[in-house]
Amino acid sequence: MDWQSFWLTIRLAVLVATVLALLGLPIAYWITYSRWRWKFIAEAVVALPIVLPPTVLGFYILIALGPRSPLGRWWQSFTGHTLAFTFEGLVIGSIIYSLPFAVQPFAASFAAVDQRLLAASATLGASKLRTFLELILPLSLPGLVTGIALSFAHTMGEFGVVLMVGGNIPGVTRTVSIDIYDKVQAFDYAGANATALMLLVISFTILSLVYALNRKVWAVWPFK
C-alpha cells in the first residue's frame, strides 16, 4: 500500500468536497429557483462531466490550465510554474469533474421543499437569505449530505481526469487510482488488490453512512 498516494488522495477529496459544498450551494439554488428561459443550458453544462469521457474533459482542462491559456499565463507569472501537472491543477480539474455530483443532489433537495413554506416565509417578511439559511437549508440536509459524500467518493476514485491533468508525479499528483494502475502494469496484482480493496471499503462505508443518515436510523427521538 502506497500511503503517500493514499493521503494525497484523501487531502484532494476533502478539499474538493469542501469547495464544492461552498460552490455548489449557490449554483444549485439558482438552478432550482431561477426563472430564466434558457436555464436548461446551464443545467446541461453542469451535468456535462457525467456523460463526457474523462479523457476528453481532462484534455480540455489541461489546455485551459496550460501556459498558453490566460489562466495558465497568470498563474505562471504569479507562482513561476504552470498549473498543469501540479496539485493545484489537480484540484481544479477534480472540482470541474465532480461538480454535478454535488450540484444535482443539492438542487433536488431544494426543489423538494414545500413551496407553501416558502410563500409563508415571504409573507412574514423574511429575506431570501434568511429563508435559505433557516428554512431551505435545514430541510435540504439529506441532499446536502448526499452531494458532499458523492463528490468526496467520486474524487477518491477518479482516474482519467487525474492522469490527463496531473500526470503521475509521486507525492504531487499520484493518487490511489494511478497507484493501482501502476501496480497492475507491473503485474503486482496482490498490491493492486490491497489498494483496490481499501477503496472499495471506503466507498461502501461512505454510501452506507449516507443512506443511514438520510433514513435517520441514528435518530434517538424520531419524529412521527
Wavefront OBJ file of the C-alpha trace (Angstrom):
o trace
v 0.000 0.000 0.000
v 1.402 3.365 -1.091
v 0.416 5.531 1.875
v 1.799 8.672 0.257
v -0.676 8.288 -2.616
v -3.448 7.406 -0.186
v -3.066 10.505 1.976
v -2.649 12.728 -1.085
v -5.941 11.330 -2.401
v -7.663 11.934 0.942
v -6.372 15.512 1.005
v -7.567 16.055 -2.565
v -11.022 14.576 -1.885
v -11.546 16.592 1.307
v -10.503 19.823 -0.403
v -12.676 19.183 -3.458
v -15.721 18.217 -1.353
v -15.300 21.360 0.764
v -15.019 23.661 -2.261
v -17.995 22.005 -3.950
v -20.088 22.391 -0.797
v -19.450 26.149 -0.951
v -19.600 26.487 -4.732
v -22.424 24.054 -5.363
v -24.962 25.619 -2.994
v -25.415 28.932 -4.867
v -25.343 27.146 -8.242
v -27.992 24.650 -7.085
v -30.092 27.446 -5.597
v -30.014 29.383 -8.859
v -30.847 26.289 -10.920
v -33.784 25.476 -8.638
v -35.397 28.890 -8.318
v -34.300 30.811 -11.401
v -36.993 31.546 -13.978
v -34.544 32.283 -16.768
v -35.855 30.875 -20.031
v -32.546 29.323 -21.071
v -31.737 27.815 -17.696
v -31.585 24.342 -19.227
v -28.331 25.327 -20.944
v -26.681 25.962 -17.573
v -28.071 22.666 -16.277
v -26.585 20.856 -19.283
v -23.184 22.475 -18.717
v -23.181 21.436 -15.051
v -24.180 17.855 -15.932
v -21.735 17.540 -18.854
v -18.930 15.825 -16.855
v -21.291 12.895 -16.165
v -21.556 11.913 -19.835
v -18.308 13.334 -21.238
v -15.416 10.827 -21.403
v -12.887 11.677 -18.659
v -10.032 11.814 -21.162
v -11.894 14.392 -23.270
v -12.722 16.507 -20.235
v -9.177 16.098 -18.916
v -7.699 17.157 -22.255
v -9.654 20.422 -22.363
v -8.918 21.142 -18.705
v -5.229 20.542 -19.446
v -5.388 23.030 -22.326
v -7.204 25.549 -20.103
v -4.533 25.247 -17.409
v -1.583 25.225 -19.801
v 0.938 28.049 -20.290
v -0.827 29.316 -23.427
v -4.166 29.944 -21.703
v -4.931 33.233 -19.870
v -5.325 31.376 -16.559
v -2.111 29.428 -17.112
v -0.125 32.550 -18.010
v -1.482 34.419 -14.994
v -0.663 31.556 -12.649
v 2.830 31.192 -14.099
v 3.549 34.893 -13.683
v 2.285 34.700 -10.099
v 3.971 31.462 -8.961
v 6.699 30.791 -11.510
v 5.231 27.500 -12.728
v 2.209 26.346 -14.698
v -0.961 24.836 -13.247
v -0.741 21.689 -15.344
v 0.811 18.676 -13.593
v 0.544 20.259 -10.154
v -1.637 19.508 -7.139
v -3.433 22.840 -7.599
v -4.280 21.918 -11.185
v -5.485 18.547 -9.951
v -7.831 20.300 -7.517
v -9.296 22.484 -10.284
v -9.790 19.510 -12.596
v -11.390 17.441 -9.831
v -13.775 20.263 -8.918
v -14.989 20.506 -12.508
v -15.227 16.725 -12.863
v -17.195 16.223 -9.615
v -19.362 19.355 -9.878
v -22.596 17.585 -10.972
v -22.270 15.040 -8.152
v -22.676 17.897 -5.677
v -24.987 20.285 -7.521
v -27.637 17.781 -8.629
v -28.385 16.357 -5.140
v -28.391 19.914 -3.740
v -30.831 21.116 -6.401
v -33.091 18.072 -5.978
v -33.343 18.730 -2.242
v -34.060 22.422 -2.749
v -36.814 21.588 -5.252
v -38.408 19.172 -2.754
v -39.001 21.911 -0.162
v -42.713 22.680 0.146
v -43.498 25.851 -1.792
v -46.163 26.765 0.774
v -43.437 27.130 3.399
v -41.505 29.477 1.131
v -44.657 31.512 0.491
v -45.347 31.717 4.229
v -41.793 32.862 4.883
v -42.126 35.606 2.255
v -45.486 36.665 3.720
v -43.886 37.056 7.140
v -41.298 39.386 5.626
v -38.257 37.129 5.814
v -35.481 37.923 3.365
v -34.366 35.379 0.774
v -31.108 34.866 2.651
v -32.878 34.224 5.949
v -35.349 31.889 4.246
v -32.479 29.967 2.726
v -30.479 29.690 5.954
v -33.355 28.959 8.333
v -35.801 27.070 6.130
v -34.418 25.681 2.863
v -31.003 24.600 4.160
v -32.247 22.606 7.200
v -34.977 20.892 5.160
v -32.441 20.004 2.463
v -29.937 18.358 4.803
v -30.254 14.831 3.300
v -29.427 16.161 -0.162
v -26.504 18.176 1.183
v -25.066 15.112 2.904
v -25.517 13.077 -0.276
v -23.887 15.699 -2.511
v -20.852 16.158 -0.256
v -20.389 12.408 0.205
v -20.732 11.658 -3.514
v -18.274 14.389 -4.508
v -15.783 13.048 -1.935
v -16.144 9.431 -3.067
v -16.077 10.386 -6.747
v -12.843 12.314 -6.285
v -11.303 9.386 -4.413
v -11.782 7.074 -7.393
v -11.268 9.324 -10.413
v -8.626 8.242 -12.909
v -8.905 9.707 -16.408
v -9.007 13.381 -15.480
v -6.302 12.912 -12.849
v -3.971 11.249 -15.347
v -4.573 13.869 -18.046
v -4.302 16.936 -15.804
v -1.849 15.799 -13.137
v 0.134 13.002 -14.687
v 1.881 10.574 -12.342
v 4.218 12.527 -10.073
v 4.836 10.793 -6.707
v 3.872 12.978 -3.761
v 2.360 15.640 -6.042
v -0.288 14.187 -8.362
v -0.035 10.421 -7.933
v -3.382 9.365 -6.473
v -4.604 5.953 -5.340
v -6.251 5.176 -8.682
v -2.987 5.910 -10.515
v -1.144 3.746 -7.989
v -3.490 0.822 -8.701
v -2.929 1.243 -12.440
v 0.868 1.267 -11.958
v 0.720 -1.896 -9.853
v -1.339 -3.701 -12.477
v 1.110 -2.610 -15.193
v 3.917 -4.039 -13.059
v 1.948 -7.301 -12.554
v 1.754 -6.612 -8.821
v -1.773 -7.932 -8.528
v -1.514 -8.505 -4.786
v -0.591 -4.874 -4.171
v -3.263 -3.648 -6.590
v -5.849 -5.821 -4.863
v -4.936 -4.476 -1.411
v -5.279 -0.849 -2.575
v -8.456 -1.522 -4.568
v -9.985 -3.327 -1.600
v -9.340 -0.317 0.612
v -11.076 1.954 -1.914
v -13.981 -0.471 -2.049
v -14.346 -0.439 1.739
v -14.152 3.363 1.892
v -16.747 3.789 -0.871
v -19.110 1.250 0.706
v -18.746 2.903 4.117
v -19.487 6.360 2.721
v -22.592 5.163 0.878
v -23.804 3.251 3.943
v -23.426 6.365 6.101
v -25.296 8.465 3.544
v -28.241 6.068 3.436
v -28.209 5.715 7.215
v -28.222 9.462 7.815
v -30.910 10.094 5.227
v -33.173 7.485 6.756
v -32.494 8.840 10.244
v -31.712 5.421 11.636
v -29.490 7.067 14.223
v -32.165 9.438 15.446
v -32.767 8.965 19.178
v -36.215 10.530 19.098
v -37.569 10.124 15.537
v -40.443 12.361 14.599
v -43.635 10.602 13.505
l 1 2 3 4 5 6 7 8 9 10 11 12 13 14 15 16 17 18 19 20 21 22 23 24 25 26 27 28 29 30 31 32 33 34 35 36 37 38 39 40 41 42 43 44 45 46 47 48 49 50 51 52 53 54 55 56 57 58 59 60 61 62 63 64 65 66 67 68 69 70 71 72 73 74 75 76 77 78 79 80 81 82 83 84 85 86 87 88 89 90 91 92 93 94 95 96 97 98 99 100 101 102 103 104 105 106 107 108 109 110 111 112 113 114 115 116 117 118 119 120 121 122 123 124 125 126 127 128 129 130 131 132 133 134 135 136 137 138 139 140 141 142 143 144 145 146 147 148 149 150 151 152 153 154 155 156 157 158 159 160 161 162 163 164 165 166 167 168 169 170 171 172 173 174 175 176 177 178 179 180 181 182 183 184 185 186 187 188 189 190 191 192 193 194 195 196 197 198 199 200 201 202 203 204 205 206 207 208 209 210 211 212 213 214 215 216 217 218 219 220 221 222 223 224
